[in-house]
Amino acid sequence: MPAGPKLDALQTQFMNWLLHATPDIQTLSRETTSCDKETRLRIYANAYTSRLVEALAENYPATHTLLGDDRFASLSRDYIQAYPSHFFSIRYFGHALAEHLKHAPDFRFQPVLHEMASFEWLLRSAFDAPDQATLRLEELQQLNPALWPELLLKSTPATFRLALHFNVPNLWLAIDANAEPIAAERSEQTVQWMIWRQDQQIYFRSLEAPEAWSIDRLMDGILFSELCEGLCRWYSEATAAQTAAQYLASWLEAGIIAQPEKMDAEKPDAIDPLTK
């Protein structure tokens, strides 16, 4: 009997058959007395698709609820064809569902679906983000106030931002609590939101424009002096500094400021950049 293909080649052929229905795998499959080769292959194909649909439902329970079982199943099948899984972990399958909803002909005229999927993906992303030690208020209080301008602030990896037109967070809360359904409502102006993790709990809250701008800068890393200067777009110089301090206090309480590698209370050059 001639030797069959090597394992990696066989796996590639099998995956090509699963994703693209290539015929070459048929010659490598075997029949049994109870099941022909076509049926055996179909069992694998159906199980593969079913597991991916389950993964999407796990990542997007509220989107699933808004669509209903049949439409979500249809969406899932279309998404699997448009975005075949290339990830080692199934956790990340579904990363482009919001974008798919934004442009797919059957769904693009329901923008609440795109926004809900975006919101749910960030909730899951915040939950799975790497751990990061956070700066504590008592540590900051030990820093000489003269050194505050050169203090580099950066958010933890579990901090995210999102702009929404619809009342998606309220919709999500009602669905998550199995409460009475509420109607989707669209605001003329976008509402800015922050999503973050603290002590293994996920939180989210809306933001006014100055704080939304500040969080965006915080995610990239910003000096405290730059934060104060930027807030002068909305406030006087004195009020901007006071507002920056208030923001900093609330961020410390929420646990979204990453811990610097080291922070000397006296020497400005010892305030190292925050861990990336």
Summary of the structure (lengths in Angstrom):
residues: 276
radius of gyration: 25.0
end to end distance: 56.8
largest distance: 85.7
contacts: 755
relative contact order: 0.10
helix: 55%
strand: 14%
